[in-house]
Amino acid sequence: MTTFVAVFLFGCGQSVDQGNALDNTPSQNSLTETSTEEQDTEEPDAHQEASEEESASNVSDALSELHVHFMDVGQADATLFQYADNGEDYTILFDAGDWNKSDVVHYLSSENIDTIDLIIISHPHADHIGQLDQIMTQFEVDEVWMSGNTTSSSTFQHALESVLASDANYYEPQSGDTFDIGSLEIEVLHPEKLTGKLNEDSISARMTYGDISFLFTGDALQND
């Protein structure tokens, strides 16, 4: 299984309110430049001390590396986000591969993952929700998002049963919802309401980390 992993380095400071792990309030960004000049004095003045404290604060608030794993799962979809914020690690999975394989499960295991903070399933077709039931069984999952549409397929039924049998929270996001998960902001762009068309109602979200954003649309641009 060939997987493309992108690693993004960040040096700008960002301050994020961390209350709950999933905080649906806009993130607060803080970009501050500091300049400290050496002064030929025996003791630093108040301005110099303040600048040094501000500089130290910026270092502590610097964003960690963001690892994005674009898994090679054939015609299916599965993307993994990994990052840290204030010493806490975060793992987010967008879509869960195809129903007749276990490649996503094996990949998560190979990355030594035991807890997933959030799983977003764009829509209930078998090439997006496929391995969710296996993932729910083998990993500790804090929260699952789905579009709210249902199907009569056994793949969907098994996935839903696994979510209900777990301790994970469940949510159906809609356009306009915004969440801060550590240093990552998730803005839900679609759907505004459900039409019953599985592809067109796919959860579409913009994920922003520092100065970089990712857009995921499921199959919203395809006809059912």
N, C-alpha and C positions, 0 to 999 in steps of 0.2 A: 504494500500500500504506500503510494507516494503522496506525501503531504507537504504543502507549501507553508512554511512558518515565517511570518514577518515579525521582526523585532524592531520596535520603535523606541528611541531614546529621547528623553525630554529633560531640558535644563531650566525651563521656566517654572516659576512658583505658581502653585494653585492651592487655594484654601477651600476645603469642602466641608460643609456641615455633615457630620456623620451620624447623628441621632440613631435612626433605625437603618438597617442595612438597605432597605428599599424606601427611600425618602422621596415622595412625589412633590418636591419643591425645586424651583430652579436653582442650579448651582451658583455659587458665588466665586467668581474668578478674581484673583489678585495678582497683578503683574507689577512688581516694584523694582526699580533700578536703584542701586546704591553706589555711592562713590566715596571712598575714604582716602584722604590724603595724609601722608605722614607729616607730623608737626614736630618741630624741634623744641619739645617741652618735656619736662620730667614726668608730668602726669597728663593723661588725655583729658580734653575738655568734654563737656556734656554732649556737644554735637558729635564728637568722634565716638563716644561710648554708645550713643543712640544708633549711629550708622553701623557699628559693629554688631549690635544686638539685632538690627533689622536684617543685616546680611546673614547672620546665623539662622534667623527665622526662615529666610528664603531657602537656605540649604535644606532645612528640615522639612519644608513644604514641597521640595522638588518632586516632580512626578517620577515614579519608578518606571522601569522598562515595561512596555506593553508587548506581550507575546500574542500574536493572532495566528491561529492554526487553521488554514483552509484545507480541510481534509478531502482527499481524493476518494470519493465514495460513489463513483460512477455518475449516473444521471440524478442521483439523490443529492441532498444538501446537508452539510454539518460544518459549523464554524465554531471554534473554541477561542475564548478570550481569557487571558491570565495576566494579572497585575497585582500590585500591592499598594496599600495606602495606610500610612501611620502604623506600620508593622503588621497589618492584617492582610492576608492573601485573599484574592477574589478569583472565582472561576465562573464563567458564564458560557452557556452553550446555546447557539441559535440553530435549531432544527437537529434532527436525530437520525439522519441517514435512512436507508431503505429497510423494508420489512424482512427481507429474506437473507440478511447478512448480520454479522456481528462485528463489522470492522470498526464502527464508532466505539463500541464497548471496549474492544481490544486496544484501540488507540488511547482512550482515556486511562486504561490500566497501565499502558506503557509509559504514560506521563506521570505515573504515581499519584493520580488524583483519587481522593477518597470522598471529598465533599464538593458539591456543585451548588453555588449560591442561587443561580437562576437558570432555568431552562425555558427558552422561548420556542414554541412550536408555531410556525407561521400559519399553517392550516393542516387539516387532518388527512391529507392524502398520504398514502403509504410510503412515498419516497421522501417524506419530510418528518412524519411522526414515527417512522418505522421501528426504531429500536428503543423507543421511550420506555416501554414496559421492562426491557432488560436493564436499562440504565437505572430506573427507579428501584429495581430489585437489588442491584449490585453496588449502588452508590448512595450516599446520604445527600438528599436534595432538599434545599430550603424552600424553594418556590418554583411554581410552574405557571407559565402563561400560555393560554390558547385563545384562538379567535372566538370561540363560542359556537361555531358550526359543528355539526355532528354528521357521522356517516354510519351505515349499517355494517361496515367492513369489520372483520374480526380483528384486524390490526388496530383500528381505532378503539374498539371495545376493550381489547386487552390493555391498551395504553391508558384509557380512562380509568379502568378498574385499578391499575397499578398506582395511579395518582391518588385515587380515593382511599386506597388501602394504606398509603404512606402517611407520614406526619407533615408532608409538604403543604405549604399554603398554595392556594389556587386563585388565579385572577384572569379576567378577560379584559385586556386593555383596549382603549379606544383613542381615536385621534384627539390630540390635545394633552394627553397624559404625559407628564415628565417626571423622571425618576433619577435620583443620584444614588449610585451604588459605589461606595468609596469615591474614587476620583473619576469614575465613568458616568457620563450623563446619557440617559436614554430618552429620546423624544419619540413618542408614538405618532406617526403621521397618518396611519390608515389602519383599520376602517373607521369611518365616522359612525356607521351603523351597518348591521348585517343585512345582506340581500339573499342569502341562501346559496350563493354561487361560491363554491369553496376556493377556487383560485383567486377570483376578484376580491374576496374578503380577506385575503392573506394579511396578517400583521406586517406592517411596514414600519421600520424604525430607523432613526438616525442615532448612531452611537458616537459620542464625541469624547475624546480623551486628549486633553491639552489642545494642541493646534491641529489635530487630525480627526477627521470624521469618516464613518463608514455608513453606507446606506444598504439596508437589507429589505427586500420587497417580497420574499417568498415567490409565489407565482402570480402576484397581483396583476402583472402585465400580460398574462396569458388568458385566453378564453377557456371557459370550462367546457 
